[in-house]
């Protein structure tokens, strides 16, 4: 495989990861709004000892971050901004053991999401990212 094919594969891989993460975050955020309801989500966060604002910030982060990841806008920064949410989710689930099939859900998936967000931050936008003049940075010249 030549360099051009490797670059294209990497761009497509970053795209698939970005959209997958975005869809998962969007689904989780919307689940908190429409299934658990906003008051239910706030109540759950408060039952864990977190202030109510954390529930709102989590829903906003998951929905907004998911949409921005899907679109490919500021992908590196959005991925990094979502890491604290996943660290918080890990802390909530850590006492339930490793596997997520444990009662209350284990910590394996929040840790995996955290790692995948780090990988996405390293990879960047990938292919098919939305380019908004003035909002997204211009591509840098590559040195051959």
Backbone as CSV, one residue per row, in Angstrom:
resi,resn,N_x,N_y,N_z,CA_x,CA_y,CA_z,C_x,C_y,C_z
1,UNK,0.857,-1.181,0.000,0.000,0.000,0.000,0.895,1.233,0.000
2,UNK,0.622,2.159,-0.893,1.455,3.359,-0.976,0.985,4.428,0.012
3,UNK,1.745,5.518,0.088,1.452,6.581,1.048,0.078,7.195,0.827
4,UNK,-0.318,7.409,-0.422,-1.631,7.995,-0.710,-2.748,7.077,-0.225
5,UNK,-2.583,5.777,-0.429,-3.607,4.824,0.041,-3.646,4.782,1.562
6,UNK,-2.473,4.836,2.210,-2.431,4.860,3.667,-3.128,6.094,4.211
7,UNK,-2.881,7.255,3.592,-3.522,8.494,4.035,-5.034,8.414,3.858
8,UNK,-5.467,7.858,2.725,-6.907,7.735,2.475,-7.546,6.777,3.474
9,UNK,-6.892,5.677,3.771,-7.412,4.726,4.755,-7.504,5.363,6.134
10,UNK,-6.474,6.120,6.509,-6.482,6.795,7.805,-7.608,7.823,7.875
11,UNK,-7.813,8.567,6.794,-8.886,9.562,6.756,-10.257,8.897,6.888
12,UNK,-10.439,7.778,6.208,-11.712,7.052,6.302,-11.897,6.427,7.676
13,UNK,-10.818,5.902,8.248,-10.895,5.340,9.597,-11.265,6.392,10.629
14,UNK,-10.657,7.571,10.533,-10.986,8.676,11.445,-12.437,9.101,11.272
15,UNK,-12.908,9.101,10.031,-14.310,9.451,9.753,-15.265,8.449,10.403
16,UNK,-15.009,7.163,10.222,-15.888,6.129,10.791,-15.893,6.220,12.314
17,UNK,-14.734,6.408,12.911,-14.659,6.550,14.365,-15.408,7.792,14.818
18,UNK,-15.201,8.913,14.127,-15.841,10.186,14.495,-17.358,10.087,14.453
19,UNK,-17.892,9.531,13.376,-19.347,9.426,13.236,-19.910,8.413,14.239
20,UNK,-19.199,7.316,14.457,-19.661,6.320,15.433,-19.735,6.920,16.829
21,UNK,-18.678,7.611,17.238,-18.695,8.270,18.543,-19.800,9.319,18.617
22,UNK,-19.954,10.085,17.552,-20.987,11.119,17.533,-22.383,10.543,17.684
23,UNK,-22.673,9.474,16.955,-23.998,8.847,17.034,-24.238,8.284,18.437
24,UNK,-23.221,7.648,19.021,-23.378,7.095,20.368,-23.621,8.192,21.402
25,UNK,-22.853,9.284,21.314,-23.072,10.382,22.259,-24.447,11.009,22.062
26,UNK,-24.840,11.220,20.825,-26.162,11.784,20.549,-27.256,10.882,21.109
27,UNK,-27.141,9.585,20.880,-28.150,8.635,21.380,-28.222,8.655,22.908
28,UNK,-27.071,8.707,23.563,-27.074,8.729,25.029,-27.657,10.028,25.573
29,UNK,-27.332,11.134,24.938,-27.887,12.414,25.375,-29.397,12.471,25.187
30,UNK,-29.862,12.003,24.018,-31.312,12.007,23.760,-32.047,11.024,24.665
31,UNK,-31.390,9.924,25.025,-31.998,8.976,25.956,-32.223,9.639,27.320
32,UNK,-31.259,10.449,27.738,-31.408,11.147,29.015,-32.576,12.140,28.968
33,UNK,-32.812,12.732,27.804,-33.888,13.717,27.666,-35.245,13.042,27.505
34,UNK,-35.341,12.077,26.589,-36.648,11.526,26.218,-37.044,10.246,26.944
35,UNK,-36.095,9.460,27.403,-36.431,8.215,28.100,-36.400,8.435,29.605
36,UNK,-35.257,8.883,30.102,-35.142,9.113,31.543,-35.790,10.430,31.951
37,UNK,-36.016,11.307,30.997,-36.537,12.673,31.146,-35.503,13.575,31.839
38,UNK,-35.630,14.845,31.579,-34.690,15.795,32.179,-34.793,15.776,33.704
39,UNK,-36.008,15.845,34.269,-36.081,15.776,35.741,-35.536,14.456,36.303
40,UNK,-35.779,13.353,35.589,-35.265,12.064,36.036,-33.745,12.017,36.002
41,UNK,-33.165,12.571,34.961,-31.703,12.602,34.843,-31.104,13.491,35.928
42,UNK,-31.709,14.644,36.147,-31.226,15.542,37.204,-31.319,14.838,38.555
43,UNK,-32.437,14.171,38.802,-32.612,13.446,40.062,-31.574,12.351,40.249
44,UNK,-31.264,11.634,39.159,-30.249,10.588,39.245,-28.892,11.174,39.595
45,UNK,-28.514,12.245,38.929,-27.225,12.878,39.213,-27.177,13.345,40.665
46,UNK,-28.271,13.914,41.139,-28.313,14.384,42.522,-28.248,13.214,43.501
47,UNK,-28.832,12.071,43.127,-28.768,10.892,44.004,-27.346,10.372,44.146
48,UNK,-26.503,10.696,43.171,-25.091,10.309,43.223,-24.246,11.334,43.983
49,UNK,-24.882,12.444,44.371,-24.167,13.488,45.089,-23.630,14.593,44.201
50,UNK,-23.978,14.550,42.903,-23.531,15.597,41.982,-24.539,16.734,41.961
51,UNK,-24.086,17.963,41.740,-25.024,19.076,41.610,-25.861,18.921,40.338
52,UNK,-27.051,19.471,40.349,-27.975,19.362,39.212,-27.352,19.877,37.917
53,UNK,-26.519,20.901,38.010,-25.913,21.485,36.808,-25.112,20.449,36.031
54,UNK,-24.533,19.455,36.721,-23.770,18.411,36.027,-24.657,17.619,35.082
55,UNK,-25.907,17.391,35.464,-26.830,16.661,34.587,-27.095,17.461,33.317
56,UNK,-27.352,18.748,33.481,-27.609,19.598,32.312,-26.376,19.690,31.413
57,UNK,-25.204,19.849,32.029,-23.967,19.921,31.251,-23.688,18.609,30.519
58,UNK,-24.010,17.493,31.163,-23.815,16.193,30.530,-24.739,16.024,29.335
59,UNK,-25.999,16.371,29.495,-26.941,16.264,28.369,-26.519,17.184,27.225
60,UNK,-26.151,18.406,27.549,-25.692,19.351,26.529,-24.429,18.836,25.846
61,UNK,-23.495,18.340,26.646,-22.250,17.820,26.088,-22.478,16.630,25.185
62,UNK,-23.331,15.700,25.610,-23.578,14.510,24.806,-24.317,14.839,23.511
63,UNK,-25.336,15.661,23.597,-26.108,15.999,22.392,-25.304,16.932,21.481
64,UNK,-24.811,18.028,22.034,-24.048,18.977,21.235,-22.751,18.376,20.730
65,UNK,-22.032,17.691,21.612,-20.782,17.056,21.206,-21.008,15.985,20.159
66,UNK,-22.076,15.220,20.315,-22.400,14.193,19.326,-22.660,14.797,17.954
67,UNK,-23.448,15.867,17.920,-23.741,16.524,16.640,-22.484,17.111,16.002
68,UNK,-21.634,17.731,16.823,-20.407,18.318,16.290,-19.430,17.250,15.798
69,UNK,-19.374,16.118,16.500,-18.523,15.027,16.021,-19.040,14.485,14.685
70,UNK,-20.333,14.276,14.596,-20.907,13.780,13.339,-20.565,14.727,12.192
71,UNK,-20.686,16.017,12.443,-20.403,17.010,11.408,-18.908,17.170,11.144
72,UNK,-18.084,16.861,12.136,-16.645,17.009,11.975,-16.153,18.420,12.230
73,UNK,-16.821,19.138,13.121,-16.443,20.513,13.456,-15.619,20.491,14.743
74,UNK,-14.394,21.024,14.666,-13.489,21.055,15.819,-13.380,19.687,16.487
75,UNK,-13.205,18.659,15.700,-13.227,17.280,16.186,-12.242,17.040,17.326
76,UNK,-11.021,17.486,17.178,-10.019,17.232,18.230,-10.452,17.844,19.556
77,UNK,-10.920,19.077,19.516,-11.312,19.780,20.744,-12.582,19.192,21.349
78,UNK,-13.529,18.820,20.504,-14.780,18.227,21.012,-14.481,16.885,21.655
79,UNK,-13.638,16.071,21.012,-13.270,14.776,21.588,-12.630,14.966,22.964
80,UNK,-11.725,15.917,23.070,-11.081,16.175,24.364,-12.067,16.726,25.389
81,UNK,-13.008,17.549,24.942,-13.999,18.120,25.862,-14.936,17.050,26.412
82,UNK,-15.134,15.970,25.669,-16.021,14.892,26.125,-15.333,13.913,27.075
83,UNK,-14.014,13.952,27.137,-13.281,13.045,28.033,-13.723,13.183,29.491
84,UNK,-13.882,14.400,30.047,-14.342,14.488,31.442,-15.706,13.828,31.680
85,UNK,-16.594,13.876,30.681,-17.883,13.186,30.830,-17.672,11.682,30.987
86,UNK,-16.756,11.136,30.206,-16.509,9.704,30.267,-15.747,9.312,31.526
87,UNK,-14.906,10.201,32.014,-14.245,9.935,33.298,-15.290,9.924,34.409
88,UNK,-16.238,10.859,34.338,-17.332,10.870,35.314,-18.167,9.604,35.236
89,UNK,-18.472,9.153,34.022,-19.233,7.911,33.861,-18.449,6.721,34.399
90,UNK,-17.144,6.721,34.194,-16.301,5.647,34.730,-16.379,5.634,36.253
91,UNK,-16.293,6.800,36.868,-16.362,6.877,38.326,-17.706,6.385,38.861
92,UNK,-18.784,6.653,38.119,-20.112,6.192,38.536,-20.189,4.670,38.477
93,UNK,-19.553,4.069,37.468,-19.680,2.632,37.243,-18.555,1.794,37.858
94,UNK,-17.512,2.404,38.355,-16.325,1.650,38.779,-16.619,0.674,39.913
95,UNK,-17.514,1.019,40.801,-17.818,0.121,41.923,-18.645,-1.092,41.491
96,UNK,-19.140,-1.091,40.257,-19.950,-2.210,39.767,-19.111,-3.313,39.126
97,UNK,-17.807,-3.141,39.114,-16.939,-4.142,38.497,-16.626,-3.782,37.063
98,UNK,-15.894,-4.682,36.403,-15.382,-4.397,35.068,-16.437,-4.511,33.988
99,UNK,-17.107,-5.642,33.837,-17.979,-5.844,32.677,-19.277,-5.066,32.808
100,UNK,-19.719,-4.540,31.685,-20.909,-3.698,31.692,-22.181,-4.499,31.921
101,UNK,-22.117,-5.825,31.772,-23.299,-6.660,32.028,-23.527,-6.871,33.527
102,UNK,-22.607,-6.430,34.369,-22.812,-6.501,35.817,-23.989,-5.625,36.214
103,UNK,-24.564,-5.926,37.356,-25.662,-5.117,37.880,-25.216,-3.658,37.996
104,UNK,-25.940,-2.753,37.375,-25.595,-1.336,37.395,-24.585,-0.940,36.332
105,UNK,-24.090,-1.907,35.583,-23.127,-1.614,34.513,-21.726,-1.407,35.043
106,UNK,-20.769,-2.102,34.484,-19.373,-1.960,34.895,-18.694,-0.801,34.191
107,UNK,-17.395,-0.743,34.357,-16.643,0.409,33.852,-15.982,0.181,32.502
108,UNK,-16.163,-0.984,31.886,-15.442,-1.265,30.643,-15.794,-0.307,29.504
109,UNK,-17.077,-0.017,29.294,-17.446,0.849,28.171,-17.080,2.313,28.396
110,UNK,-17.288,2.876,29.580,-16.831,4.263,29.759,-15.322,4.417,29.551
111,UNK,-14.536,3.430,29.978,-13.090,3.513,29.771,-12.776,3.372,28.288
112,UNK,-13.457,2.455,27.599,-13.246,2.310,26.158,-13.582,3.609,25.441
113,UNK,-14.712,4.239,25.793,-15.088,5.512,25.171,-14.017,6.573,25.424
114,UNK,-13.472,6.592,26.624,-12.433,7.562,26.954,-11.220,7.362,26.051
115,UNK,-10.800,6.119,25.888,-9.660,5.809,25.025,-9.973,6.184,23.576
116,UNK,-11.165,5.840,23.100,-11.537,6.154,21.720,-11.590,7.659,21.475
117,UNK,-12.027,8.418,22.466,-12.007,9.876,22.329,-10.571,10.381,22.209
118,UNK,-9.660,9.786,22.964,-8.254,10.149,22.846,-7.698,9.830,21.468
119,UNK,-8.071,8.669,20.932,-7.644,8.295,19.581,-8.208,9.281,18.563
120,UNK,-9.483,9.643,18.721,-10.099,10.599,17.799,-9.395,11.945,17.862
121,UNK,-9.033,12.375,19.064,-8.311,13.643,19.203,-6.967,13.589,18.484
122,UNK,-6.317,12.449,18.512,-5.037,12.296,17.806,-5.229,12.258,16.288
123,UNK,-6.307,11.612,15.837,-6.544,11.458,14.400,-7.094,12.713,13.737
124,UNK,-7.897,13.474,14.453,-8.517,14.657,13.867,-9.804,14.336,13.134
125,UNK,-10.208,15.235,12.247,-11.499,15.164,11.569,-11.704,13.916,10.737
126,UNK,-10.732,13.548,9.957,-10.921,12.493,8.982,-11.672,13.011,7.766
127,UNK,-12.132,12.096,6.951,-12.825,12.441,5.701,-14.213,13.014,5.977
128,UNK,-14.722,13.743,5.015,-16.103,14.235,4.994,-16.469,15.149,6.159
129,UNK,-15.500,15.873,6.691,-15.782,16.811,7.778,-16.352,18.093,7.196
130,UNK,-17.278,18.686,7.922,-17.886,19.943,7.517,-16.853,21.057,7.640
131,UNK,-16.674,21.809,6.600,-15.736,22.933,6.609,-16.542,24.225,6.578
132,UNK,-16.507,24.967,7.660,-17.234,26.228,7.757,-16.213,27.359,7.752
133,UNK,-16.203,28.186,6.700,-15.222,29.278,6.651,-15.326,30.165,7.893
134,UNK,-14.179,30.437,8.474,-14.148,31.275,9.661,-14.383,30.514,10.954
135,UNK,-14.934,29.298,10.869,-15.185,28.511,12.070,-14.156,27.406,12.213
136,UNK,-13.811,26.778,11.125,-12.822,25.705,11.177,-11.499,26.215,10.640
137,UNK,-10.445,25.674,11.190,-9.108,26.095,10.777,-8.817,25.613,9.368
138,UNK,-8.076,26.428,8.620,-7.667,26.029,7.284,-6.670,24.885,7.381
139,UNK,-6.695,23.972,6.419,-5.739,22.858,6.479,-4.312,23.377,6.356
140,UNK,-3.407,22.767,7.116,-2.008,23.157,7.074,-1.331,22.487,5.905
141,UNK,-0.346,23.158,5.372,0.430,22.579,4.272,1.211,21.382,4.802
142,UNK,1.253,20.322,4.037,1.984,19.124,4.437,3.369,19.138,3.811
143,UNK,4.330,18.731,4.596,5.697,18.630,4.096,5.901,17.204,3.620
144,UNK,6.341,17.065,2.380,6.508,15.723,1.802,7.727,15.037,2.315
